[in-house]
Amino acid sequence: MAIEVLTFGCRLNTVESETMKRHAEAAGAEDIVLVNTCAVTAEAVRQARQAIRRARHANADAKIVVTGCAAQVEPATFGDMPEVDLVIGNDAKLRPESYSAIADKRAFAAADKIRVNDIFSVRDTAGHMIEGLEGRTRAFVQVQNGCDHRCTFCIIPYGRGNSRSVPADAAVEQIKRLVDNGYAEVVLTGVDITSWGADLETQPKLGRLVERILHDVAGLKRLRISSIDSVEADERLIELIGAEQRLMPHLHLSLQSGDDMILKRMKRRHSRADAVHFTDRIRSLRPDVVFGADIIAGFPTETDDMFENSLRLVDDCGLTHLHVFPYSPRPGTPAARMPPVDRAVVKQRALRLRQAGDAALSRHLSGEVGAYRPVLIEKSGLGRTEHFTLTELPKSLAASAGDIVATRIVGHTSRTLLAEDVSSNGHRVT
């Protein structure tokens, strides 16, 4: 084997894993398994440990290098595993010199196999110039890292450090290269993307970056924004969502709860009314917009009535794509010291939220039947609409991954749209 990368967690990790692999390849590393971990839940850590054991069983002679958020916040958890050869921090995983040391085995010579620094000492955010992502038809561009907020349930700032922004010029140049390499869609990603610019000299807002990208990269067909904190969305960003057709009508919101008391105990910066107002306002500017959201079920002290407020938020905000997280205590966070909800209740509430999300998705899918939608082909017979809805197409369709084809939605399954190709019939896609 040469280089194998195992990635867990968020889209940002997906971007960074590609950077890691490119650095390792450039350094000439061989027989390496790079494990990019996630710390968001205890389950994510468990899955990473399980994957490491499987990797060692399958590759007895390979060097296993563990990094990512879980390795940053729990280095001993992985350093104590006999299967692991090296643990490096979130900062070091993106530095070319780390892989030069791995390639000539210098990194494995020292007795201490844990090489994790103080993430809060990191101040720079390089523009990781990824020329493309293997096997993907959309490119994810990291424009921000870290977080200055301290939500009581969240361990991520301790894995990522404080918020740092990639300068607009670097982001624009990176996206130009991606478009030149044939990518039709770019997704802006980060840990707390709506805080972009706060650490730069003139403190620009995310709307300014989006405006620059759309203006300076004329060949970009689709620009998508990853998860945002709605209360931090600036006015220019909101205006662009309403006016710019190349900015996709799909927003994933970091809501977490629909109850004001729970939001306060989470140390979130918005209220329930703020969330409803934001979705109503965006929908008034862009009627076809769809919303996804993260919601935590069973946060400590959550009563039945508090949970019902979260459940109603699915309808009140008109959510379509729901990511439900059963609350998982992370050691060292304030929420882990709060009175817990019984685990059986947590699981039941998570199930009810997922059922509400399934019903909302079904309504969205049914409402799309008969519509004409451009679909970005991901692979033979499968693509995504502008709303990020997974869409099945005839496998006989003469289109390649990365093409955008005009379609008419003719039906749906429980999770996907069914479409026919109308690109040659003169239909206008709206």
Buried (B, 14 or more C-beta within 10 A) or exposed (E): EEBBBBBBBBBBBBBBBBBBBBBBBEBEBBEBBBBBBBBBBBEBBEBBBEBBBEBBEEBEEBBBBBBBBBBBBBBEBBBEBEBBBBBBBBBBBBBEEBBBBBBEEEBEEEEEBBBBBEBEEBEEBEBBEBEBBEEBBBBBBBBBBBBEBEBBBBBBBBBBBBBBBBBBEBBBBBBBBBBEEEBBBBBBBBBBBBBBBBBBEEEBBBBBBBBBBBEBBEEBBBBBBBBBBBBBBBEBBBEBBBEBEBBBBBBBBBBBBBBBBBBEBBBBEBBBEBBBBBBEBBBEEBEEBBBBBBBBBBBBEBEEEBBBBBBBBBEBBBBBBBBBBBBBBBEEBBBBEBEBBEEEBBEBBBEBBBBBBEEBBBEBBEEBBEBBBBBBBBEBBBBBBBBBBBBBBBEEBEBEBBBBBBBBBEBBEEEBBBBEBBBEEEEEBE
